[in-house]
């Protein structure tokens, strides 16, 4: 194990979630912030055509 934090969601939580969020990844960088364009390019490279859109809000959360 590489000691990376993992968040596990129960089936109850997933079932109670609006379907539009089932294929959405939300991330927040703690500490040093990465430039939006760098993050967007890395996600596009990793996900290719599966990535629809990358957005950021004014609190530093990234949604894709």
CHARMM internal coordinates of N, CA and C (Angstrom, degrees):
IC EDIT
DIST 1 N 1 CA 1.4647
DIST 1 CA 1 C 1.5285
ANGL 1 N 1 CA 1 C 108.27
DIST 1 C 2 N 1.3091
ANGL 1 CA 1 C 2 N 117.06
DIHE 1 N 1 CA 1 C 2 N 143.08
DIST 2 N 2 CA 1.4559
ANGL 1 C 2 N 2 CA 120.95
DIHE 1 CA 1 C 2 N 2 CA -176.82
DIST 2 CA 2 C 1.5255
ANGL 2 N 2 CA 2 C 113.68
DIHE 1 C 2 N 2 CA 2 C -100.80
DIST 2 C 3 N 1.3100
ANGL 2 CA 2 C 3 N 117.70
DIHE 2 N 2 CA 2 C 3 N 12.48
DIST 3 N 3 CA 1.4697
ANGL 2 C 3 N 3 CA 124.14
DIHE 2 CA 2 C 3 N 3 CA 176.13
DIST 3 CA 3 C 1.5212
ANGL 3 N 3 CA 3 C 113.98
DIHE 2 C 3 N 3 CA 3 C 61.70
DIST 3 C 4 N 1.3315
ANGL 3 CA 3 C 4 N 118.16
DIHE 3 N 3 CA 3 C 4 N 26.60
DIST 4 N 4 CA 1.4630
ANGL 3 C 4 N 4 CA 120.75
DIHE 3 CA 3 C 4 N 4 CA 175.21
DIST 4 CA 4 C 1.5265
ANGL 4 N 4 CA 4 C 108.32
DIHE 3 C 4 N 4 CA 4 C -82.89
DIST 4 C 5 N 1.3403
ANGL 4 CA 4 C 5 N 117.09
DIHE 4 N 4 CA 4 C 5 N 138.11
DIST 5 N 5 CA 1.4612
ANGL 4 C 5 N 5 CA 118.96
DIHE 4 CA 4 C 5 N 5 CA 178.35
DIST 5 CA 5 C 1.5274
ANGL 5 N 5 CA 5 C 110.96
DIHE 4 C 5 N 5 CA 5 C -65.79
DIST 5 C 6 N 1.3090
ANGL 5 CA 5 C 6 N 116.15
DIHE 5 N 5 CA 5 C 6 N 140.78
DIST 6 N 6 CA 1.4584
ANGL 5 C 6 N 6 CA 122.08
DIHE 5 CA 5 C 6 N 6 CA 179.65
DIST 6 CA 6 C 1.5206
ANGL 6 N 6 CA 6 C 108.28
DIHE 5 C 6 N 6 CA 6 C -129.86
DIST 6 C 7 N 1.3291
ANGL 6 CA 6 C 7 N 116.18
DIHE 6 N 6 CA 6 C 7 N 136.93
DIST 7 N 7 CA 1.4590
ANGL 6 C 7 N 7 CA 121.52
DIHE 6 CA 6 C 7 N 7 CA 176.67
DIST 7 CA 7 C 1.5215
ANGL 7 N 7 CA 7 C 107.41
DIHE 6 C 7 N 7 CA 7 C -108.24
DIST 7 C 8 N 1.3038
ANGL 7 CA 7 C 8 N 116.80
DIHE 7 N 7 CA 7 C 8 N 121.17
DIST 8 N 8 CA 1.4608
ANGL 7 C 8 N 8 CA 122.46
DIHE 7 CA 7 C 8 N 8 CA 176.94
DIST 8 CA 8 C 1.5215
ANGL 8 N 8 CA 8 C 109.09
DIHE 7 C 8 N 8 CA 8 C -107.64
DIST 8 C 9 N 1.3214
ANGL 8 CA 8 C 9 N 116.17
DIHE 8 N 8 CA 8 C 9 N 127.25
DIST 9 N 9 CA 1.4555
ANGL 8 C 9 N 9 CA 121.27
DIHE 8 CA 8 C 9 N 9 CA 178.98
DIST 9 CA 9 C 1.5186
ANGL 9 N 9 CA 9 C 109.40
DIHE 8 C 9 N 9 CA 9 C -103.91
DIST 9 C 10 N 1.3151
ANGL 9 CA 9 C 10 N 115.60
DIHE 9 N 9 CA 9 C 10 N 136.11
DIST 10 N 10 CA 1.4677
ANGL 9 C 10 N 10 CA 119.93
DIHE 9 CA 9 C 10 N 10 CA 179.63
DIST 10 CA 10 C 1.5247
ANGL 10 N 10 CA 10 C 109.71
DIHE 9 C 10 N 10 CA 10 C -72.60
DIST 10 C 11 N 1.3221
ANGL 10 CA 10 C 11 N 115.66
DIHE 10 N 10 CA 10 C 11 N 160.02
DIST 11 N 11 CA 1.4619
ANGL 10 C 11 N 11 CA 121.27
DIHE 10 CA 10 C 11 N 11 CA 177.10
DIST 11 CA 11 C 1.5269
ANGL 11 N 11 CA 11 C 111.04
DIHE 10 C 11 N 11 CA 11 C -60.08
DIST 11 C 12 N 1.3438
ANGL 11 CA 11 C 12 N 117.02
DIHE 11 N 11 CA 11 C 12 N -35.42
DIST 12 N 12 CA 1.4686
ANGL 11 C 12 N 12 CA 120.87
DIHE 11 CA 11 C 12 N 12 CA 178.68
DIST 12 CA 12 C 1.5237
ANGL 12 N 12 CA 12 C 111.37
DIHE 11 C 12 N 12 CA 12 C -61.29
DIST 12 C 13 N 1.3182
ANGL 12 CA 12 C 13 N 116.46
DIHE 12 N 12 CA 12 C 13 N -42.73
DIST 13 N 13 CA 1.4664
ANGL 12 C 13 N 13 CA 120.93
DIHE 12 CA 12 C 13 N 13 CA 179.33
DIST 13 CA 13 C 1.5257
ANGL 13 N 13 CA 13 C 109.97
DIHE 12 C 13 N 13 CA 13 C -65.97
DIST 13 C 14 N 1.3203
ANGL 13 CA 13 C 14 N 116.49
DIHE 13 N 13 CA 13 C 14 N -45.07
DIST 14 N 14 CA 1.4645
ANGL 13 C 14 N 14 CA 120.06
DIHE 13 CA 13 C 14 N 14 CA -179.52
DIST 14 CA 14 C 1.5233
ANGL 14 N 14 CA 14 C 112.00
DIHE 13 C 14 N 14 CA 14 C -63.26
DIST 14 C 15 N 1.3259
ANGL 14 CA 14 C 15 N 117.07
DIHE 14 N 14 CA 14 C 15 N -40.56
DIST 15 N 15 CA 1.4611
ANGL 14 C 15 N 15 CA 120.77
DIHE 14 CA 14 C 15 N 15 CA 179.83
DIST 15 CA 15 C 1.5242
ANGL 15 N 15 CA 15 C 111.90
DIHE 14 C 15 N 15 CA 15 C -67.18
DIST 15 C 16 N 1.3229
ANGL 15 CA 15 C 16 N 117.61
DIHE 15 N 15 CA 15 C 16 N -29.80
DIST 16 N 16 CA 1.4684
ANGL 15 C 16 N 16 CA 121.79
DIHE 15 CA 15 C 16 N 16 CA -178.47
DIST 16 CA 16 C 1.5288
ANGL 16 N 16 CA 16 C 112.16
DIHE 15 C 16 N 16 CA 16 C -83.52
DIST 16 C 17 N 1.3075
ANGL 16 CA 16 C 17 N 117.37
DIHE 16 N 16 CA 16 C 17 N -6.79
DIST 17 N 17 CA 1.4586
ANGL 16 C 17 N 17 CA 122.12
DIHE 16 CA 16 C 17 N 17 CA -176.62
DIST 17 CA 17 C 1.5239
ANGL 17 N 17 CA 17 C 110.70
DIHE 16 C 17 N 17 CA 17 C -86.87
DIST 17 C 18 N 1.3233
ANGL 17 CA 17 C 18 N 115.96
DIHE 17 N 17 CA 17 C 18 N 140.51
DIST 18 N 18 CA 1.4541
ANGL 17 C 18 N 18 CA 121.26
DIHE 17 CA 17 C 18 N 18 CA 176.01
DIST 18 CA 18 C 1.5303
ANGL 18 N 18 CA 18 C 109.07
DIHE 17 C 18 N 18 CA 18 C -58.32
DIST 18 C 19 N 1.3164
ANGL 18 CA 18 C 19 N 117.60
DIHE 18 N 18 CA 18 C 19 N 136.68
DIST 19 N 19 CA 1.4721
ANGL 18 C 19 N 19 CA 122.12
DIHE 18 CA 18 C 19 N 19 CA -176.11
DIST 19 CA 19 C 1.5279
ANGL 19 N 19 CA 19 C 113.77
DIHE 18 C 19 N 19 CA 19 C -57.41
DIST 19 C 20 N 1.3295
ANGL 19 CA 19 C 20 N 118.30
DIHE 19 N 19 CA 19 C 20 N -27.93
DIST 20 N 20 CA 1.4617
ANGL 19 C 20 N 20 CA 119.79
DIHE 19 CA 19 C 20 N 20 CA -178.64
DIST 20 CA 20 C 1.5325
ANGL 20 N 20 CA 20 C 111.88
DIHE 19 C 20 N 20 CA 20 C -64.29
DIST 20 C 21 N 1.3334
ANGL 20 CA 20 C 21 N 118.49
DIHE 20 N 20 CA 20 C 21 N -19.72
DIST 21 N 21 CA 1.4656
ANGL 20 C 21 N 21 CA 121.66
DIHE 20 CA 20 C 21 N 21 CA -179.73
DIST 21 CA 21 C 1.5263
ANGL 21 N 21 CA 21 C 112.88
DIHE 20 C 21 N 21 CA 21 C -92.38
DIST 21 C 22 N 1.3140
ANGL 21 CA 21 C 22 N 118.87
DIHE 21 N 21 CA 21 C 22 N -6.67
DIST 22 N 22 CA 1.4620
ANGL 21 C 22 N 22 CA 121.58
DIHE 21 CA 21 C 22 N 22 CA -176.29
DIST 22 CA 22 C 1.5225
ANGL 22 N 22 CA 22 C 112.75
DIHE 21 C 22 N 22 CA 22 C -65.10
DIST 22 C 23 N 1.3113
ANGL 22 CA 22 C 23 N 117.98
DIHE 22 N 22 CA 22 C 23 N -25.39
DIST 23 N 23 CA 1.4564
ANGL 22 C 23 N 23 CA 120.78
DIHE 22 CA 22 C 23 N 23 CA -179.79
DIST 23 CA 23 C 1.5241
ANGL 23 N 23 CA 23 C 111.23
DIHE 22 C 23 N 23 CA 23 C -118.03
DIST 23 C 24 N 1.3039
ANGL 23 CA 23 C 24 N 116.05
DIHE 23 N 23 CA 23 C 24 N 32.51
DIST 24 N 24 CA 1.4600
ANGL 23 C 24 N 24 CA 121.85
DIHE 23 CA 23 C 24 N 24 CA -179.20
DIST 24 CA 24 C 1.5248
ANGL 24 N 24 CA 24 C 108.93
DIHE 23 C 24 N 24 CA 24 C -117.29
DIST 24 C 25 N 1.3135
ANGL 24 CA 24 C 25 N 115.10
DIHE 24 N 24 CA 24 C 25 N 134.98
DIST 25 N 25 CA 1.4561
ANGL 24 C 25 N 25 CA 120.74
DIHE 24 CA 24 C 25 N 25 CA 176.70
DIST 25 CA 25 C 1.5242
ANGL 25 N 25 CA 25 C 108.01
DIHE 24 C 25 N 25 CA 25 C -110.79
DIST 25 C 26 N 1.3233
ANGL 25 CA 25 C 26 N 116.20
DIHE 25 N 25 CA 25 C 26 N 127.84
DIST 26 N 26 CA 1.4629
ANGL 25 C 26 N 26 CA 121.39
DIHE 25 CA 25 C 26 N 26 CA 178.58
DIST 26 CA 26 C 1.5148
ANGL 26 N 26 CA 26 C 107.29
DIHE 25 C 26 N 26 CA 26 C -115.38
DIST 26 C 27 N 1.3168
ANGL 26 CA 26 C 27 N 115.71
DIHE 26 N 26 CA 26 C 27 N 130.97
DIST 27 N 27 CA 1.4663
ANGL 26 C 27 N 27 CA 119.07
DIHE 26 CA 26 C 27 N 27 CA -179.56
DIST 27 CA 27 C 1.5173
ANGL 27 N 27 CA 27 C 110.21
DIHE 26 C 27 N 27 CA 27 C -136.01
DIST 27 C 28 N 1.3175
ANGL 27 CA 27 C 28 N 113.33
DIHE 27 N 27 CA 27 C 28 N 154.36
DIST 28 N 28 CA 1.4636
ANGL 27 C 28 N 28 CA 121.68
DIHE 27 CA 27 C 28 N 28 CA 177.73
DIST 28 CA 28 C 1.5212
ANGL 28 N 28 CA 28 C 106.79
DIHE 27 C 28 N 28 CA 28 C -143.62
DIST 28 C 29 N 1.3030
ANGL 28 CA 28 C 29 N 117.00
DIHE 28 N 28 CA 28 C 29 N 123.32
DIST 29 N 29 CA 1.4610
ANGL 28 C 29 N 29 CA 121.06
DIHE 28 CA 28 C 29 N 29 CA 179.52
DIST 29 CA 29 C 1.5245
ANGL 29 N 29 CA 29 C 109.64
DIHE 28 C 29 N 29 CA 29 C -86.16
DIST 29 C 30 N 1.3110
ANGL 29 CA 29 C 30 N 116.30
DIHE 29 N 29 CA 29 C 30 N 125.08
DIST 30 N 30 CA 1.4574
ANGL 29 C 30 N 30 CA 121.99
DIHE 29 CA 29 C 30 N 30 CA 178.57
DIST 30 CA 30 C 1.5216
ANGL 30 N 30 CA 30 C 107.50
DIHE 29 C 30 N 30 CA 30 C -91.93
DIST 30 C 31 N 1.3125
ANGL 30 CA 30 C 31 N 115.96
DIHE 30 N 30 CA 30 C 31 N 131.96
DIST 31 N 31 CA 1.4700
ANGL 30 C 31 N 31 CA 119.29
DIHE 30 CA 30 C 31 N 31 CA -178.88
DIST 31 CA 31 C 1.5164
ANGL 31 N 31 CA 31 C 110.04
DIHE 30 C 31 N 31 CA 31 C 91.57
DIST 31 C 32 N 1.3091
ANGL 31 CA 31 C 32 N 116.17
DIHE 31 N 31 CA 31 C 32 N -125.03
DIST 32 N 32 CA 1.4643
ANGL 31 C 32 N 32 CA 122.20
DIHE 31 CA 31 C 32 N 32 CA -177.48
DIST 32 CA 32 C 1.5313
ANGL 32 N 32 CA 32 C 110.87
DIHE 31 C 32 N 32 CA 32 C -66.57
DIST 32 C 33 N 1.3346
ANGL 32 CA 32 C 33 N 116.18
DIHE 32 N 32 CA 32 C 33 N 129.95
DIST 33 N 33 CA 1.4617
ANGL 32 C 33 N 33 CA 120.70
DIHE 32 CA 32 C 33 N 33 CA 178.49
DIST 33 CA 33 C 1.5250
ANGL 33 N 33 CA 33 C 109.09
DIHE 32 C 33 N 33 CA 33 C -90.71
DIST 33 C 34 N 1.3214
ANGL 33 CA 33 C 34 N 115.28
DIHE 33 N 33 CA 33 C 34 N 138.65
DIST 34 N 34 CA 1.4543
ANGL 33 C 34 N 34 CA 121.24
DIHE 33 CA 33 C 34 N 34 CA 176.08
DIST 34 CA 34 C 1.5195
ANGL 34 N 34 CA 34 C 108.81
DIHE 33 C 34 N 34 CA 34 C -94.57
DIST 34 C 35 N 1.3372
ANGL 34 CA 34 C 35 N 117.03
DIHE 34 N 34 CA 34 C 35 N 145.45
DIST 35 N 35 CA 1.4677
ANGL 34 C 35 N 35 CA 119.20
DIHE 34 CA 34 C 35 N 35 CA 176.98
DIST 35 CA 35 C 1.5298
ANGL 35 N 35 CA 35 C 111.31
DIHE 34 C 35 N 35 CA 35 C -59.60
DIST 35 C 36 N 1.3111
ANGL 35 CA 35 C 36 N 116.06
DIHE 35 N 35 CA 35 C 36 N 142.20
DIST 36 N 36 CA 1.4575
ANGL 35 C 36 N 36 CA 121.53
DIHE 35 CA 35 C 36 N 36 CA -177.92
DIST 36 CA 36 C 1.5239
ANGL 36 N 36 CA 36 C 111.34
DIHE 35 C 36 N 36 CA 36 C -56.18
DIST 36 C 37 N 1.3207
ANGL 36 CA 36 C 37 N 117.69
DIHE 36 N 36 CA 36 C 37 N -47.61
DIST 37 N 37 CA 1.4657
ANGL 36 C 37 N 37 CA 121.53
DIHE 36 CA 36 C 37 N 37 CA -177.62
DIST 37 CA 37 C 1.5267
ANGL 37 N 37 CA 37 C 111.80
DIHE 36 C 37 N 37 CA 37 C -60.19
DIST 37 C 38 N 1.3163
ANGL 37 CA 37 C 38 N 117.71
DIHE 37 N 37 CA 37 C 38 N -38.24
DIST 38 N 38 CA 1.4581
ANGL 37 C 38 N 38 CA 121.39
DIHE 37 CA 37 C 38 N 38 CA 178.35
DIST 38 CA 38 C 1.5266
ANGL 38 N 38 CA 38 C 110.16
DIHE 37 C 38 N 38 CA 38 C -64.01
DIST 38 C 39 N 1.3128
ANGL 38 CA 38 C 39 N 116.51
DIHE 38 N 38 CA 38 C 39 N -45.32
DIST 39 N 39 CA 1.4639
ANGL 38 C 39 N 39 CA 121.27
DIHE 38 CA 38 C 39 N 39 CA 178.45
DIST 39 CA 39 C 1.5241
ANGL 39 N 39 CA 39 C 110.46
DIHE 38 C 39 N 39 CA 39 C -64.11
DIST 39 C 40 N 1.3183
ANGL 39 CA 39 C 40 N 117.12
DIHE 39 N 39 CA 39 C 40 N -44.56
DIST 40 N 40 CA 1.4590
ANGL 39 C 40 N 40 CA 121.12
DIHE 39 CA 39 C 40 N 40 CA -179.73
DIST 40 CA 40 C 1.5303
ANGL 40 N 40 CA 40 C 111.05
DIHE 39 C 40 N 40 CA 40 C -61.24
DIST 40 C 41 N 1.3146
ANGL 40 CA 40 C 41 N 117.54
DIHE 40 N 40 CA 40 C 41 N -44.74
DIST 41 N 41 CA 1.4622
ANGL 40 C 41 N 41 CA 121.12
DIHE 40 CA 40 C 41 N 41 CA 179.37
DIST 41 CA 41 C 1.5293
ANGL 41 N 41 CA 41 C 111.77
DIHE 40 C 41 N 41 CA 41 C -63.77
DIST 41 C 42 N 1.3299
ANGL 41 CA 41 C 42 N 117.26
DIHE 41 N 41 CA 41 C 42 N -40.58
DIST 42 N 42 CA 1.4621
ANGL 41 C 42 N 42 CA 120.96
DIHE 41 CA 41 C 42 N 42 CA 179.43
DIST 42 CA 42 C 1.5305
ANGL 42 N 42 CA 42 C 110.32
DIHE 41 C 42 N 42 CA 42 C -64.77
DIST 42 C 43 N 1.3265
ANGL 42 CA 42 C 43 N 117.12
DIHE 42 N 42 CA 42 C 43 N -41.22
DIST 43 N 43 CA 1.4672
ANGL 42 C 43 N 43 CA 120.74
DIHE 42 CA 42 C 43 N 43 CA 178.64
DIST 43 CA 43 C 1.5251
ANGL 43 N 43 CA 43 C 111.26
DIHE 42 C 43 N 43 CA 43 C -66.42
DIST 43 C 44 N 1.3261
ANGL 43 CA 43 C 44 N 116.90
DIHE 43 N 43 CA 43 C 44 N -41.81
DIST 44 N 44 CA 1.4667
ANGL 43 C 44 N 44 CA 120.50
DIHE 43 CA 43 C 44 N 44 CA 178.43
DIST 44 CA 44 C 1.5256
ANGL 44 N 44 CA 44 C 110.47
DIHE 43 C 44 N 44 CA 44 C -63.23
DIST 44 C 45 N 1.3061
ANGL 44 CA 44 C 45 N 116.81
DIHE 44 N 44 CA 44 C 45 N -39.09
DIST 45 N 45 CA 1.4583
ANGL 44 C 45 N 45 CA 120.70
DIHE 44 CA 44 C 45 N 45 CA 178.37
DIST 45 CA 45 C 1.5342
ANGL 45 N 45 CA 45 C 110.82
DIHE 44 C 45 N 45 CA 45 C -66.17
DIST 45 C 46 N 1.3286
ANGL 45 CA 45 C 46 N 117.24
DIHE 45 N 45 CA 45 C 46 N -42.19
DIST 46 N 46 CA 1.4616
ANGL 45 C 46 N 46 CA 121.52
DIHE 45 CA 45 C 46 N 46 CA -177.28
DIST 46 CA 46 C 1.5318
ANGL 46 N 46 CA 46 C 112.57
DIHE 45 C 46 N 46 CA 46 C -73.83
DIST 46 C 47 N 1.3306
ANGL 46 CA 46 C 47 N 117.68
DIHE 46 N 46 CA 46 C 47 N -39.74
DIST 47 N 47 CA 1.4563
ANGL 46 C 47 N 47 CA 121.26
DIHE 46 CA 46 C 47 N 47 CA -173.00
DIST 47 CA 47 C 1.5232
ANGL 47 N 47 CA 47 C 113.71
DIHE 46 C 47 N 47 CA 47 C -100.32
DIST 47 C 48 N 1.3146
ANGL 47 CA 47 C 48 N 117.81
DIHE 47 N 47 CA 47 C 48 N -18.74
DIST 48 N 48 CA 1.4667
ANGL 47 C 48 N 48 CA 121.12
DIHE 47 CA 47 C 48 N 48 CA 179.89
DIST 48 CA 48 C 1.5202
ANGL 48 N 48 CA 48 C 112.22
DIHE 47 C 48 N 48 CA 48 C 58.44
DIST 48 C 49 N 1.3403
ANGL 48 CA 48 C 49 N 115.05
DIHE 48 N 48 CA 48 C 49 N -133.72
DIST 49 N 49 CA 1.4678
ANGL 48 C 49 N 49 CA 121.43
DIHE 48 CA 48 C 49 N 49 CA -176.24
DIST 49 CA 49 C 1.5266
ANGL 49 N 49 CA 49 C 113.84
DIHE 48 C 49 N 49 CA 49 C -67.67
DIST 49 C 50 N 1.3275
ANGL 49 CA 49 C 50 N 117.53
DIHE 49 N 49 CA 49 C 50 N -15.58
DIST 50 N 50 CA 1.4674
ANGL 49 C 50 N 50 CA 120.38
DIHE 49 CA 49 C 50 N 50 CA 179.63
DIST 50 CA 50 C 1.5233
ANGL 50 N 50 CA 50 C 112.21
DIHE 49 C 50 N 50 CA 50 C -70.50
DIST 50 C 51 N 1.3443
ANGL 50 CA 50 C 51 N 116.40
DIHE 50 N 50 CA 50 C 51 N -23.53
DIST 51 N 51 CA 1.4588
ANGL 50 C 51 N 51 CA 120.52
DIHE 50 CA 50 C 51 N 51 CA -178.95
DIST 51 CA 51 C 1.5201
ANGL 51 N 51 CA 51 C 109.34
DIHE 50 C 51 N 51 CA 51 C -80.66
DIST 51 C 52 N 1.3163
ANGL 51 CA 51 C 52 N 116.16
DIHE 51 N 51 CA 51 C 52 N 120.66
DIST 52 N 52 CA 1.4564
ANGL 51 C 52 N 52 CA 121.08
DIHE 51 CA 51 C 52 N 52 CA -178.28
DIST 52 CA 52 C 1.5252
ANGL 52 N 52 CA 52 C 110.82
DIHE 51 C 52 N 52 CA 52 C -88.67
DIST 52 C 53 N 1.3331
ANGL 52 CA 52 C 53 N 116.79
DIHE 52 N 52 CA 52 C 53 N -46.91
DIST 53 N 53 CA 1.4601
ANGL 52 C 53 N 53 CA 120.47
DIHE 52 CA 52 C 53 N 53 CA -174.12
DIST 53 CA 53 C 1.5295
ANGL 53 N 53 CA 53 C 109.45
DIHE 52 C 53 N 53 CA 53 C -161.31
DIST 53 C 54 N 1.3271
ANGL 53 CA 53 C 54 N 115.38
DIHE 53 N 53 CA 53 C 54 N 150.07
DIST 54 N 54 CA 1.4653
ANGL 53 C 54 N 54 CA 121.53
DIHE 53 CA 53 C 54 N 54 CA 173.40
DIST 54 CA 54 C 1.5239
ANGL 54 N 54 CA 54 C 106.67
DIHE 53 C 54 N 54 CA 54 C -123.88
DIST 54 C 55 N 1.3254
ANGL 54 CA 54 C 55 N 116.20
DIHE 54 N 54 CA 54 C 55 N 130.56
DIST 55 N 55 CA 1.4638
ANGL 54 C 55 N 55 CA 121.15
DIHE 54 CA 54 C 55 N 55 CA -179.88
DIST 55 CA 55 C 1.5198
ANGL 55 N 55 CA 55 C 109.30
DIHE 54 C 55 N 55 CA 55 C -132.06
DIST 55 C 56 N 1.3236
ANGL 55 CA 55 C 56 N 115.68
DIHE 55 N 55 CA 55 C 56 N 158.78
DIST 56 N 56 CA 1.4638
ANGL 55 C 56 N 56 CA 121.17
DIHE 55 CA 55 C 56 N 56 CA 174.75
DIST 56 CA 56 C 1.5255
ANGL 56 N 56 CA 56 C 107.32
DIHE 55 C 56 N 56 CA 56 C -134.42
DIST 56 C 57 N 1.3421
ANGL 56 CA 56 C 57 N 115.38
DIHE 56 N 56 CA 56 C 57 N 146.54
DIST 57 N 57 CA 1.4580
ANGL 56 C 57 N 57 CA 118.05
DIHE 56 CA 56 C 57 N 57 CA 174.60
DIST 57 CA 57 C 1.5366
ANGL 57 N 57 CA 57 C 109.24
DIHE 56 C 57 N 57 CA 57 C -105.86
DIST 57 C 58 N 1.2993
ANGL 57 CA 57 C 58 N 117.22
DIHE 57 N 57 CA 57 C 58 N 176.82
DIST 58 N 58 CA 1.4625
ANGL 57 C 58 N 58 CA 120.64
DIHE 57 CA 57 C 58 N 58 CA -174.74
DIST 58 CA 58 C 1.5376
ANGL 58 N 58 CA 58 C 112.96
DIHE 57 C 58 N 58 CA 58 C -75.91
DIST 58 C 59 N 1.3302
ANGL 58 CA 58 C 59 N 118.40
DIHE 58 N 58 CA 58 C 59 N -4.84
DIST 59 N 59 CA 1.4744
ANGL 58 C 59 N 59 CA 120.58
DIHE 58 CA 58 C 59 N 59 CA 174.60
DIST 59 CA 59 C 1.5326
ANGL 59 N 59 CA 59 C 112.15
DIHE 58 C 59 N 59 CA 59 C -95.40
DIST 59 C 60 N 1.3317
ANGL 59 CA 59 C 60 N 117.50
DIHE 59 N 59 CA 59 C 60 N 0.88
DIST 60 N 60 CA 1.4528
ANGL 59 C 60 N 60 CA 120.74
DIHE 59 CA 59 C 60 N 60 CA 177.23
DIST 60 CA 60 C 1.5102
ANGL 60 N 60 CA 60 C 115.34
DIHE 59 C 60 N 60 CA 60 C 94.74
DIST 60 C 61 N 1.3251
ANGL 60 CA 60 C 61 N 118.23
DIHE 60 N 60 CA 60 C 61 N 7.89
DIST 61 N 61 CA 1.4601
ANGL 60 C 61 N 61 CA 120.81
DIHE 60 CA 60 C 61 N 61 CA 177.82
DIST 61 CA 61 C 1.5225
ANGL 61 N 61 CA 61 C 109.54
DIHE 60 C 61 N 61 CA 61 C -84.63
DIST 61 C 62 N 1.3120
ANGL 61 CA 61 C 62 N 116.18
DIHE 61 N 61 CA 61 C 62 N 138.43
DIST 62 N 62 CA 1.4607
ANGL 61 C 62 N 62 CA 122.17
DIHE 61 CA 61 C 62 N 62 CA 176.91
DIST 62 CA 62 C 1.5234
ANGL 62 N 62 CA 62 C 108.50
DIHE 61 C 62 N 62 CA 62 C -109.21
DIST 62 C 63 N 1.3169
ANGL 62 CA 62 C 63 N 117.12
DIHE 62 N 62 CA 62 C 63 N 134.83
DIST 63 N 63 CA 1.4620
ANGL 62 C 63 N 63 CA 122.10
DIHE 62 CA 62 C 63 N 63 CA 180.00
DIST 63 CA 63 C 1.5172
ANGL 63 N 63 CA 63 C 108.33
DIHE 62 C 63 N 63 CA 63 C -124.07
DIST 63 C 64 N 1.3131
ANGL 63 CA 63 C 64 N 116.08
DIHE 63 N 63 CA 63 C 64 N 135.56
DIST 64 N 64 CA 1.4598
ANGL 63 C 64 N 64 CA 119.91
DIHE 63 CA 63 C 64 N 64 CA 175.52
DIST 64 CA 64 C 1.5085
ANGL 64 N 64 CA 64 C 109.25
DIHE 63 C 64 N 64 CA 64 C -145.88
END
COOR INIT
IC SEED 1 N 1 CA 1 C
IC BUILD
